[in-house]
Amino acid sequence: MASKYDHIYDQLQEYREKNLYRELSITQIKDNSFYLRKKKVINLGSNDYLGLSQNTTILSKIRDSIKQVSPCSSRLISGTSINVIKLERILANHRSSENALIYPTGYMANLGVLTTISSKEHTIFSDSLNHSSIIDACRLSKSNNIKIFQHNDLDHLEKLLKHSHTKKIIVTEGVFSMDGDIARLDMLTELAKKYDSILILDDAHSDFVFGNFGNNGGISESFGVENDVDIHISSLSKGLGCFGGYVASSNLITEILINKSRQFIYTSAIPEYLCLAAITAVSFLRKNKNIQQKFFVKIKWFIDQLNQLGFNIGTTSSQIIPIIIGDEKVASNFSKELFKKGIFIQAIRFPTVALGKARLRISLNTSLQETHLEYVINCLDKLGKKYNII
Ligand SMILES: Cc1ncc(COP(=O)(O)O)c(C=O)c1O
């Protein structure tokens, strides 16, 4: 008999048949170790790149000062605490921008910016590998014209820009979240200037990791073009190990976001203790400049090992390292076998990446010790051979 939920049953069945079905797993931290489905594993699936989410200085700071779980109000009503403002000033300074505005998440920051600053007269030019939050932001924007340029292909982007006679917005990630490669920001800023386009950079994965040691202002700082990016968007839940999202830009952009961004106005403010955690994390990094230096040595070693073994890891040059497999089922099985060996590496499948481009997405973090990494390389070598990938 037909049911009103038939389309949902059918959809779930289709996901199962195509090896695209997703399930939640319970995770736990016990005695500084990570447990997935009650099994202690080496975690290569977290965006806590600098290990700050478990940093004892940060934890004790918020433990001692927490007075309220949540402001239970939006920013414009009664949710703008002193620590939100303090953090916004720190983030503006960190990004060399006039101002910064915190959103509850990076996802909402992306939606907020593109839906607020675009109009029907704008064409948005978006890299083909941009994160889903940017894709959703483009879909929700006021623009009727979204042009996707081939990944990091600036000749293609320029062709599209040349043929467009509208107002323009270019949007890219800094370090690409599923490939770990880096946007060609030096040339993107040139193109943005040449075609009088607004340039938006979602720097979620390089913020606090890349850039000048101590400030770690992300990819735009590495390229020395931080002042040529109109709008920086980032997440606090990656390099900084905290929670939340932010937009760093001019006073003008901040003002319009406060007045018009529905993702800013119609939602509860970030809790103050999370802002305090982020403030403490930033000052911790400023005092411990060698964290990043050591991290990059680790990243280079790991990438070299995978290259020597013959894995296809694309063109990564960051802590995000994909092992590109292609077939969804093989990627899932590979990940399951790694789990049995005490290693967690997530298999990433459609729609996060294109169909037929499934991969193991490794994200390295500073908490991983040499012995862990050697063990992971050893297991990847054995399983890579078993699955005929190397
Ligand atoms: C490139 C990029 N932008 C934005 C986000 C969203 O950030 P948040 O987790 O703070 O919502 C992510 C999350 O993974 C991301 O990878």
The ligand as a Gaussian input file, in Angstrom:
#p B3LYP/6-31G(d) Opt

LIG

0 1
 C       35.488000      25.508000       3.752000
 C       34.488000      25.471000       4.851000
 N       33.755000      26.559000       5.094000
 C       32.856000      26.593000       6.093000
 C       32.644000      25.487000       6.894000
 C       31.632000      25.565000       7.979000
 O       32.229000      25.872000       9.189000
 P       31.493000      25.504000      10.550000
 O       31.851000      24.098000      10.852000
 O       32.008000      26.488000      11.532000
 O       30.032000      25.673000      10.282000
 C       33.384000      24.329000       6.678000
 C       33.167000      23.156000       7.543000
 O       33.695000      22.114000       7.415000
 C       34.315000      24.320000       5.626000
 O       35.032000      23.215000       5.364000

